[in-house]
Amino acid sequence: MKNVLPGAAFAMALLVSSQAFAGTVISDPVAFIKSVYAAEQSGKAPPDDINTPRLQALYDLNTKEFGSDEVGRIDFDIYMNAQDGTITDVKVKGVPVEKGPNREVVIANFKNEGKPQEIHFYFEKGKGGWKLDDARSTKGETWTLSLILKYGWDGAQ
């Protein structure tokens, strides 16, 4: 029995450590966005390891061009559509993509400081689950995340 316990303890430690480094796994984009807004309402930051390689490359480009000490092109919380505020009346729904079973659009409608907002989140499903590929605001301050990260604010977003 002595020899089994250390082996079991090692296997458990290995399992826990591999899960700790696995990152955020999104199995349902709608449930994930709902959880992000619940976290935002309680003052918690959303995870930052949820991007597709394409979107992550744009974040990395922004960091490369501005350095890690500067804000860069994006200086607001994409989930709030502002630098801060108070979010209320959150409604989230998923919209399947026609002939795109591995893509889904999640639309979040809410109020920030009483002002109506609508953010569309574009998800793609890969080997590791769902990842965020882009986001776009259609009410309030309008923007497309990938365009801001690559080109900045051009006034036409």
Secondary structure, DSSP 8 states (H G I E B T S, - for coil): -TTHHHHHHHHHHHHHHHHHTS---BS-HHHHHHHHHHHHHTT----S--B-HHHHHHHHHHHHHH-TTS--S--SBTTTTBSS--EEEEEEEEEEETTEEEEEEEEEEEEETTEEEEEEEEEEEETTEEEEEEEEEEESS-EEHHHHHHH---S--
